[in-house]
Amino acid sequence: LQVGQTTQLTATPKDASGNPLSGRVVTWASNNTTVATVSGSGLVSAKAAGSATITATSEGQNGTSSITVTQVPVATVTVSPASASVQVGLTVQLSATTKDANGNTLTGRSVTWSSSDTTIAKVSGSGLVTARAAGSAIITATSEGKSGTSAITVTAAPPPGTHTGWYVTTNGSSGGSGTASSPWDFSTALNGGNGKVQPGDTIWVRGGTYTGTYSTNLNGTASAPIIVRAYPLERVTIDANELSNDVFVTHGSYTWYWGFEFTDSDPTRVFSTISSSSRPDVVVNNGTHMKYINMVVHDGGVGFYTYTNMPDVEIYGAIVYNNGWQASDRGHGHGMYLKNDVGPVVARDNVIFNQFGYGVHIYTDGGAGLLNNISAIGNISFDNGSLASTGPSAEIGNLGQPAANNLVITDNLTYVAPSVGGSNMVLGSGNGLTATGNYVVGGDGITQGSWTNATVANNTVIPPNPSQTAVFVRPNAYEPGRAYIAVYNWAGLGAVSVDLSGVLKPGATYAISNVQDLFGTPVATGTYGGGSVSIPITAVPPPVPIGITSLAPSTGPLFNVFVVTSK
């Protein structure tokens, strides 16, 4: 018998000659009622796996039946939840449900648990998962040879603070407590949450559009910065929708702003006057020791602007496009306008394209000695200036007026389409230049002024075009599973195979999108099985600027940039 089943036994008394005797009283008994019980009529019920002897007795004589009970075999194992996201250091409880072939739930079955990567997430014998490091792991529950899984994504934990996990929503209020159930409005959180936000805290901003302009004042410490971050997997958009004020002006110190989309939906892009400030700047740094991580900044005036006297700024992993405006004299507005009298100011691993002005403009009109210790490292910059009908531009440029000191331009990738032309990488002049490892395609290549103490080496300047396709993968330093891929498709391939083993862990779910169609359908999705992934190469129309028709050319299939994300 299997557990839960029954069987009917019968007892037949006989005389000494073997003749059946009717009407005799028979009693029934089991020697192991935990395995099988028997009723007064001989009906046996299987209770648990094992063996039992059923005895029928009549007038001092007895007979027996041996009963073996087995478990109903497990047909399926289901793990709940099927997927979960958890911060490093926290736990999530999983449960496993076993069922038979008919879909009936089976209780009391032995389940073993395992993790595909115990460095990311480990699991106890009871299914309690502990997040150990950022990344992805598959947790498997197995019972009687059958198994089920749960996909666990571990996110990096914020630095420790007095309080962690303040919350902001589009319908939050200044009178809220800052909790998930009583969130703040954005402005309240950005100015300390009525005194509650402490060094090391994280402010989570939930998805939605936050209309208006904002000024911040948050102060962390070197060991415990304050982190203001878009909630995972939610799109947080800050839309100024005006021409009067800069969109997002940051004050304070030791604060990281992470994962936001900034824009200005006011459609005015053409001005009859000559002005350097007709359209508001977007992210304006007026604080010290600040980081801006994995932002999307588009359709403003200047994408990122740094004030001269505010040192130690990093702009990392941003996607910056369609910024600027057309005035009567020329196109104005750069992806990044960097200046500093102390430094360091570092623009690293950003993707910058299709501005009215420069991609990265290292310049000040404030006088000599105000361009110190500025670095542009590992950026991908292409077709900047393409939105303007007239005017100079460059992918990365320092004009040399005033002279710069300790300028670092390394490992950048640029592209200027033939229809755009003009300057590409402009190195200006000054004292102390490092320009190495750059891959410069199109336009005027690299132009350089007069420098003392300069190292300019190992740069690749094209044309002429090579015959072999060049692929560059830039893993993200702050978000495991995220990367930018630049493809110079010299061979005219319809798809390229890209090794993502340095970006994704086996089993990770990934999406690959063209940065010129950032919010559209990904060009490739799947579960990473290791090795290389095929990425189709097509001509994607550039994103349409707010308020005007784009003059920017399509770069594909010759040149494309992709962003890899995973969860």
C-alpha positions in Angstrom: 0.0 0.0 0.0 1.0 3.7 -0.4 0.4 6.1 2.4 -3.3 7.1 2.4 -4.6 4.0 0.7 -6.8 1.4 2.2 -7.4 -2.3 1.6 -10.1 -4.7 2.9 -9.0 -7.9 4.6 -11.2 -10.9 5.2 -10.9 -13.7 7.8 -12.3 -17.2 7.2 -12.6 -19.5 10.3 -12.4 -23.3 9.6 -12.9 -26.5 11.5 -10.3 -29.2 11.9 -11.4 -30.7 8.6 -10.9 -27.4 6.8 -14.5 -26.6 6.4 -15.4 -22.9 6.6 -17.4 -21.9 9.7 -19.9 -19.1 9.3 -21.2 -16.7 12.0 -18.1 -16.7 14.1 -16.8 -13.6 15.8 -13.5 -12.2 14.5 -11.4 -9.5 16.1 -8.7 -7.5 14.3 -5.4 -6.0 15.5 -2.3 -4.3 14.2 1.1 -4.7 15.7 2.2 -1.2 14.4 -0.6 1.3 14.3 1.8 4.1 13.3 2.2 2.3 10.0 -1.2 0.7 9.5 -4.5 0.6 11.5 -7.3 -1.9 11.0 -11.0 -1.5 11.7 -13.3 -4.1 13.3 -14.4 -5.2 9.9 -10.8 -5.7 8.6 -10.4 -2.4 6.7 -6.6 -1.6 6.8 -5.6 2.1 6.4 -2.0 2.9 5.5 -0.6 5.7 7.8 3.2 5.8 7.3 6.0 4.0 5.5 7.0 0.8 7.1 5.7 -2.7 7.9 2.9 -4.0 10.1 1.3 -7.3 10.8 -2.5 -7.5 10.9 -3.9 -10.3 13.0 -7.4 -11.8 12.9 -8.5 -13.8 15.9 -11.5 -16.1 16.5 -12.0 -18.5 19.4 -8.3 -18.4 20.3 -7.1 -19.1 16.8 -5.6 -16.5 14.6 -4.2 -15.7 11.1 -2.0 -12.8 9.9 -1.4 -10.6 6.9 1.8 -8.7 6.4 1.3 -5.1 5.2 4.1 -3.0 3.6 3.4 0.7 3.3 5.4 3.0 1.0 5.3 6.7 0.4 3.4 8.2 -2.5 6.3 9.3 -4.8 7.0 13.0 -5.2 6.2 14.1 -8.8 6.9 17.9 -8.5 8.7 20.3 -6.2 7.7 24.0 -6.2 9.7 26.7 -4.4 8.1 29.8 -3.2 8.8 32.6 -3.9 10.1 31.7 -7.4 12.3 34.7 -7.4 13.4 37.3 -4.9 15.7 40.3 -4.5 17.5 40.8 -1.2 20.2 43.1 0.0 23.6 41.9 1.1 23.5 40.8 4.8 19.7 40.2 4.8 17.7 36.9 4.5 14.7 35.6 2.7 12.8 32.4 3.7 11.9 30.0 1.0 9.4 27.1 1.2 9.1 24.0 -0.9 5.8 22.2 -1.7 5.9 18.6 -2.8 3.1 17.1 -4.8 2.2 13.7 -6.3 1.4 13.0 -9.9 -2.3 14.0 -9.3 -1.3 17.4 -7.9 -2.0 16.4 -4.3 0.2 18.1 -1.7 2.5 15.7 0.1 3.5 16.5 3.7 6.4 15.3 5.7 8.8 14.8 2.8 12.5 15.3 3.2 13.8 18.3 1.3 17.4 19.2 0.7 18.5 22.7 -0.3 21.5 23.9 -2.3 22.8 27.1 -3.9 24.5 27.5 -7.3 26.9 30.1 -5.9 27.4 30.1 -2.2 29.6 33.2 -2.5 26.5 35.1 -3.6 23.8 33.4 -1.5 23.9 30.4 0.9 20.9 28.4 2.0 20.2 26.5 5.2 18.6 23.1 5.6 15.3 24.9 6.3 15.4 27.1 3.1 16.6 30.3 4.8 18.7 32.2 2.2 21.4 34.6 3.4 22.6 37.2 0.9 26.4 37.4 1.0 27.6 39.4 -2.1 26.0 41.3 -5.0 25.1 39.0 -7.9 22.7 36.2 -8.8 22.3 32.6 -7.5 19.8 29.8 -8.1 18.5 28.0 -5.0 17.4 24.4 -5.6 15.1 22.3 -3.4 15.2 18.5 -4.0 13.0 15.8 -2.7 13.0 12.1 -3.9 14.9 13.0 -7.1 12.6 15.9 -8.1 13.6 19.5 -7.7 12.3 23.1 -8.0 14.2 26.4 -8.0 14.1 30.0 -7.0 16.2 32.8 -8.6 17.8 35.0 -6.1 19.2 38.5 -6.9 21.5 40.0 -4.3 21.9 43.7 -4.3 24.7 45.7 -2.7 23.8 47.0 0.7 24.1 50.7 1.5 26.9 51.7 3.9 25.7 51.3 7.6 24.0 54.2 9.1 21.9 55.2 12.1 18.8 54.6 10.0 18.6 52.9 6.6 15.8 52.7 4.1 14.0 56.1 4.1 11.4 56.3 1.3 10.1 58.9 -1.2 7.1 58.6 -3.5 5.4 60.9 -5.9 2.5 61.3 -3.4 4.6 61.5 -0.3 4.5 64.6 2.0 6.7 66.8 4.1 4.8 65.5 7.1 5.5 61.9 6.5 7.7 59.8 8.7 9.9 58.7 5.8 8.9 55.0 6.1 7.6 52.9 3.3 4.0 53.4 4.6 4.4 57.1 5.3 6.9 58.4 2.7 8.3 61.8 2.2 8.0 64.0 -0.8 11.2 64.4 -2.8 12.2 67.8 -1.7 11.8 66.9 2.0 14.1 63.9 1.6 16.7 65.9 -0.4 17.0 68.3 2.5 17.4 65.9 5.3 13.9 64.6 6.0 13.2 67.1 8.8 16.5 66.3 10.5 16.1 62.5 10.4 18.6 61.6 7.6 22.0 60.7 9.0 25.4 59.8 7.5 25.3 56.3 6.1 21.5 56.3 5.4 19.9 55.4 2.1 16.9 57.3 0.7 15.0 55.1 -1.7 13.0 57.0 -4.3 10.1 55.0 -5.7 9.1 54.9 -9.4 7.2 57.7 -11.1 7.7 61.2 -12.5 8.7 64.0 -10.1 7.9 67.3 -11.8 9.7 70.5 -11.0 13.2 71.6 -10.0 15.0 70.6 -6.8 17.8 71.8 -4.6 19.5 69.4 -2.2 21.4 69.7 1.1 22.6 66.4 2.5 25.9 65.8 4.4 27.3 62.4 4.9 30.9 61.5 5.9 33.8 59.9 4.1 33.2 56.5 5.8 29.4 56.8 5.7 28.0 58.7 2.7 24.3 59.3 2.2 22.9 57.5 -0.8 19.9 58.8 -2.7 18.9 56.0 -5.1 16.1 55.0 -7.5 14.3 52.0 -6.1 15.6 48.8 -7.9 13.9 48.0 -11.2 11.7 51.2 -11.0 12.1 54.1 -13.4 12.4 57.4 -11.5 12.1 60.5 -13.7 12.7 64.1 -12.6 11.2 66.4 -15.2 11.8 70.2 -14.8 9.2 71.1 -17.4 10.3 74.8 -17.3 13.0 77.2 -18.5 13.5 79.3 -15.3 15.6 77.2 -12.9 18.3 74.5 -13.1 16.8 71.1 -12.7 18.8 69.5 -9.9 21.2 71.6 -7.8 23.2 69.6 -5.2 24.7 71.1 -2.0 26.3 69.5 0.9 29.0 66.8 1.0 29.6 63.0 0.8 26.4 62.2 -1.0 25.8 59.7 -3.8 22.9 60.2 -6.3 22.2 57.0 -8.1 20.0 55.7 -11.0 17.7 58.7 -11.8 16.5 59.9 -15.2 16.6 63.7 -15.6 14.9 65.7 -18.4 13.1 68.9 -19.2 10.0 68.5 -21.2 9.6 72.2 -22.1 9.8 72.1 -25.9 11.6 75.4 -26.5 14.9 74.6 -28.1 15.5 77.4 -30.5 16.2 81.0 -29.4 16.7 84.2 -31.4 19.2 85.7 -28.9 22.8 84.9 -28.2 22.9 83.4 -24.7 24.9 80.9 -22.8 22.0 80.0 -20.4 18.7 79.9 -22.4 17.9 76.4 -21.4 18.4 75.3 -17.7 21.3 73.0 -16.8 20.3 69.6 -15.4 22.6 68.2 -12.7 24.5 71.1 -11.1 27.2 70.2 -8.6 27.6 72.8 -5.8 28.8 70.3 -3.2 32.0 68.5 -2.2 32.8 64.8 -2.2 29.9 63.9 -4.5 29.1 61.0 -6.7 26.6 60.7 -9.5 26.1 57.1 -10.5 24.3 55.5 -13.5 22.1 58.5 -14.4 20.2 59.1 -17.6 20.3 62.8 -18.5 18.6 64.2 -21.6 17.0 67.2 -23.2 18.2 69.8 -20.7 20.7 72.6 -21.2 24.0 71.3 -20.0 23.7 67.7 -18.8 26.3 67.9 -15.9 27.8 71.2 -14.7 30.4 71.5 -11.9 31.2 74.6 -10.0 34.8 75.6 -9.8 35.3 75.7 -6.1 33.7 72.3 -5.2 36.3 69.5 -5.2 36.1 65.7 -5.4 33.3 64.9 -7.8 32.8 61.7 -9.7 30.3 61.3 -12.6 30.0 57.6 -13.3 28.1 55.4 -15.8 25.7 58.1 -17.0 23.9 58.0 -20.4 23.8 61.7 -21.6 22.1 62.8 -24.8 20.0 65.5 -26.6 21.1 68.3 -24.3 21.5 71.9 -25.4 19.7 74.5 -27.6 20.1 76.4 -30.8 20.8 80.1 -30.5 21.3 82.6 -33.4 25.1 82.3 -33.3 25.6 78.5 -32.7 24.5 75.5 -30.8 25.0 75.7 -27.0 24.9 73.1 -24.3 27.2 70.3 -23.5 26.9 66.8 -22.1 29.3 67.7 -19.4 30.8 71.1 -18.5 33.7 70.4 -16.2 35.8 72.9 -14.3 37.5 72.9 -10.9 40.3 74.9 -9.2 41.3 72.0 -6.8 39.9 68.7 -8.1 39.7 65.9 -8.5 36.7 65.9 -10.9 36.4 62.6 -12.7 34.0 61.7 -15.6 34.3 57.9 -15.9 32.6 55.2 -18.1 29.8 57.5 -19.3 28.0 57.3 -22.7 27.6 60.8 -24.2 26.0 61.5 -27.6 24.0 63.9 -29.7 24.4 67.2 -27.8 24.1 70.6 -29.4 27.6 71.3 -28.1 30.5 69.2 -26.8 30.3 65.8 -25.3 32.7 66.6 -22.5 33.8 70.3 -22.3 36.6 71.0 -19.9 36.6 74.8 -19.8 36.1 77.9 -17.8 35.8 81.6 -18.6 36.7 82.4 -14.9 40.4 82.8 -15.6 43.7 81.0 -15.3 44.3 78.4 -12.6 40.7 77.1 -12.5 41.1 73.9 -14.5 43.0 71.6 -12.2 43.0 67.8 -11.8 40.2 66.9 -14.2 39.9 63.5 -15.7 37.9 61.9 -18.5 38.4 58.1 -18.3 36.7 55.3 -20.2 33.9 57.4 -21.7 32.1 56.6 -24.9 31.4 59.8 -26.8 29.9 60.1 -30.2 28.3 62.6 -32.7 28.2 65.4 -30.2 27.3 68.7 -31.9 25.1 66.9 -34.3 21.9 68.6 -33.1 23.2 72.1 -33.9 22.8 73.7 -37.3 26.0 75.7 -36.7 28.8 76.0 -34.2 32.0 74.2 -33.0 31.9 70.9 -31.0 34.0 68.0 -30.0 33.6 64.6 -28.4 36.0 65.4 -25.6 37.6 68.8 -25.5 39.8 71.3 -23.6 40.4 74.4 -25.6 43.5 75.5 -23.8 42.1 78.8 -22.8 42.7 79.0 -20.0 45.5 76.4 -19.7 44.7 73.2 -17.8 46.8 71.5 -15.1 47.1 67.7 -14.6 44.6 66.8 -17.3 43.9 63.1 -17.7 42.2 61.8 -20.9 42.6 58.0 -21.1 40.8 54.9 -22.5 38.0 56.9 -24.1 36.1 55.6 -27.2 34.9 58.2 -29.7 33.1 58.2 -33.0 32.3 61.1 -35.4 30.0 60.2 -38.3 31.1 61.5 -41.7 28.0 63.7 -42.0 28.8 65.3 -38.6 32.6 65.9 -39.1 34.6 68.5 -37.2 36.6 68.1 -34.1 36.9 64.9 -32.2 39.4 64.9 -29.3 40.8 68.4 -28.5 43.6 68.4 -25.9 44.2 72.1 -25.6 47.3 73.2 -23.7 48.7 73.5 -20.1 51.0 71.8 -17.7 50.6 68.0 -17.0 48.8 66.0 -19.6 48.2 62.2 -19.8 46.4 61.1 -22.9 46.7 57.3 -23.4 44.7 54.3 -24.6 42.1 56.4 -26.5 40.3 54.9 -29.5 39.5 57.9 -31.7 37.4 57.5 -34.9 36.4 60.1 -37.4 36.5 63.9 -37.6 39.8 65.6 -37.0 41.2 62.8 -34.8 43.3 64.2 -32.0 44.4 67.8 -32.0 46.9 69.0 -29.4 48.2 72.4 -28.3 51.3 73.3 -26.3 52.0 71.2 -23.1 54.7 70.8 -20.6 55.1 67.4 -18.9 52.8 65.6 -21.4 52.4 61.8 -22.0 50.5 61.1 -25.2 50.9 57.5 -26.2 49.2 54.3 -27.3 46.2 56.1 -28.8 44.5 54.6 -31.9 43.3 57.2 -34.4 41.1 56.2 -37.3 40.7 56.6 -40.4 41.7 54.6 -42.2 39.1 52.0 -41.2 40.4 48.6 -40.1 38.9 45.4 -41.6 38.3 43.7 -38.2 35.4 44.6 -36.0 36.4 46.1 -32.7 34.4 45.4 -29.5 34.9 47.0 -26.1 33.1 45.8 -22.9 33.0 48.2 -19.9 31.7 46.4 -16.8 30.0 48.7 -14.3 32.0 49.3 -11.1 28.9 50.0 -8.9 26.3 47.5 -10.2 27.3 43.9 -10.9 25.7 42.6 -14.0 25.7 46.0 -15.7 28.0 47.1 -18.6 28.4 49.2 -21.7 29.4 47.6 -25.0 30.8 49.6 -27.9 30.9 48.0 -31.3 32.9 49.4 -34.2 31.5 47.2 -36.9 34.2 47.6 -39.5 33.5 44.2 -41.0 29.8 45.0 -41.6 28.5 42.1 -39.6 24.8 41.5 -39.0 25.6 40.4 -35.4 28.6 40.2 -33.1 29.4 37.6 -30.5 30.5 39.3 -27.2 32.0 37.5 -24.2 30.1 38.6 -21.1 31.8 36.3 -18.6 33.3 39.4 -16.9 29.8 40.9 -16.5 27.3 38.2 -15.9 27.1 35.1 -13.8 25.8 31.9 -15.3 22.0 31.7 -14.7 21.5 35.5 -14.6 18.6 36.9 -16.6 19.9 39.7 -18.8 18.7 42.3 -21.3 20.8 44.2 -23.8 19.5 47.5 -25.2 20.8 50.0 -27.7 21.5 53.2 -25.9 19.8 55.1 -28.7 16.6 53.2 -27.9 17.1 53.0 -24.2 13.5 52.6 -23.2 12.4 50.5 -26.2 12.5 46.8 -26.7 15.9 45.2 -25.9 17.8 43.8 -28.8 18.6 40.6 -26.9 17.4 38.9 -23.7 17.9 35.6 -22.1 19.4 33.6 -19.3 23.2 33.6 -19.3 24.8 30.3 -19.9 28.4 31.5 -19.9 30.7 32.5 -22.7 29.6 34.8 -25.5 26.2 36.3 -26.4 25.1 37.2 -29.9 24.0 40.9 -30.3 22.3 41.9 -33.6 23.7 45.0 -35.2 21.2 47.3 -37.0 20.7 50.9 -37.8 18.7 52.4 -34.9 17.2 55.9 -35.4 18.7 58.3 -32.8 16.4 59.4 -30.0 14.1 62.3 -31.0 15.0 65.5 -29.1 12.1 67.2 -27.2 10.8 70.1 -29.2 12.7 69.7 -32.5 13.5 67.3 -35.3 16.8 65.5 -34.8 19.7 66.4 -37.2 21.7 63.5 -35.8 22.5 60.6 -38.1 22.0 57.0 -37.4 25.3 55.4 -36.4 24.4 51.8 -37.1 25.3 49.3 -38.4 28.8 50.8 -38.5 28.8 51.9 -34.8 26.5 51.0 -31.9 26.6 51.2 -28.1 24.7 48.9 -25.9 23.9 48.7 -22.2 23.7 45.3 -20.5 21.5 45.0 -17.4 20.6 41.9 -15.3 18.4 40.8 -12.5 
